[in-house]
């Protein structure tokens, strides 16, 4: 499931990171890993802080443009580029804002297409929680309680 995310980042990073002279060649793979890691970190933090509704609405929204979750991921990635690769914040923001929205749009689209499979939204939520919660069952039970 998250190998799919890494693959999406890698495919889209070719133009953004691969051809960027600010990131030395020996650090390009690490910068790609940081991009996928940042996405996972932010989604996990949202889940850990009880913002499940935000994540679910993110995956069910008709589009990803201007979504605050994407903005948060891009900002965090820009800070990592600045901190670990010594790229000034203006350039870090440009790199992050070129890469993260495209990857997240494709990631959400992929999750929507495979809703009941291993790359679907419930599998993503389960994985983020360390597979300690079955979100599909939980949300179905919550809907039953709301109807009563």
Secondary structure, DSSP 8 states (H G I E B T S, - for coil): -HHHHHHHHHHHHIIIIIT-TTS-GGGHHHHHHHHHHHHHHHHHHHHHTT-HHHHHHHHHSS--TT-HHHHHHHHHHHHHHHHHH---HHHHHHHHHHHHHHHHHHHHHHHHHTTTSTTSHHHHHHHHTTS-S-HHHHHHHHHHHHH-
